[in-house]
Amino acid sequence: MALQKFTNRTPTPDGVEKILDEIADVEMMLAQMRLALDISDDTLRERIESKFERLSRYLAEDRV
């Protein structure tokens, strides 16, 4: 909700703070999921790199 309000209106310092709170909430939930599922930093990093490579190929093929 904070992002939607931020993009639909003139940005304000308060709006940025609310987005920061939302990002922090998401990061905390992701950390909890990683702990619960025993996902290592290396495993996550490998998956992210794989997805970036796929995105890069997709963009290079001019599919956007």
C-alpha positions in Angstrom: 0.0 0.0 0.0 2.8 2.4 0.8 4.4 2.0 -2.6 1.1 2.5 -4.4 0.5 5.8 -2.5 4.1 6.8 -3.1 3.9 6.3 -6.9 0.4 7.9 -7.2 1.3 11.1 -5.3 4.1 13.6 -4.8 6.9 11.8 -2.9 7.3 12.9 0.7 9.8 12.1 3.4 7.0 10.4 5.3 6.2 8.3 2.2 9.8 7.1 2.0 9.8 6.2 5.7 6.7 4.1 5.1 8.2 2.3 2.2 11.3 1.7 4.3 9.1 0.1 6.9 7.5 -2.1 4.3 10.9 -3.2 3.0 12.0 -4.0 6.5 8.9 -6.1 7.1 9.5 -8.1 3.9 13.2 -8.6 4.7 12.2 -9.9 8.2 9.7 -12.4 6.7 12.2 -13.6 4.1 14.8 -14.1 6.9 12.3 -16.1 8.9 11.5 -18.3 5.8 15.2 -18.9 5.2 15.7 -20.0 8.8 12.6 -22.2 8.8 13.6 -23.9 5.5 17.3 -24.0 6.3 18.3 -22.1 3.1 21.9 -21.2 3.1 23.4 -17.9 1.8 25.2 -19.9 -1.0 22.0 -21.6 -2.1 20.1 -18.4 -2.3 23.0 -16.5 -4.0 23.2 -19.3 -6.7 19.5 -19.1 -7.3 19.6 -15.3 -7.6 22.5 -15.5 -10.0 20.6 -18.0 -12.1 17.6 -15.8 -12.3 19.7 -12.8 -13.2 21.3 -14.7 -16.0 17.9 -15.8 -17.3 16.7 -12.2 -17.1 19.8 -11.0 -18.9 19.2 -13.5 -21.7 15.6 -12.5 -21.9 16.5 -8.8 -22.2 19.2 -9.5 -24.7 16.6 -11.3 -26.9 14.6 -8.0 -26.9 11.4 -9.7 -25.6 10.4 -6.7 -23.6 
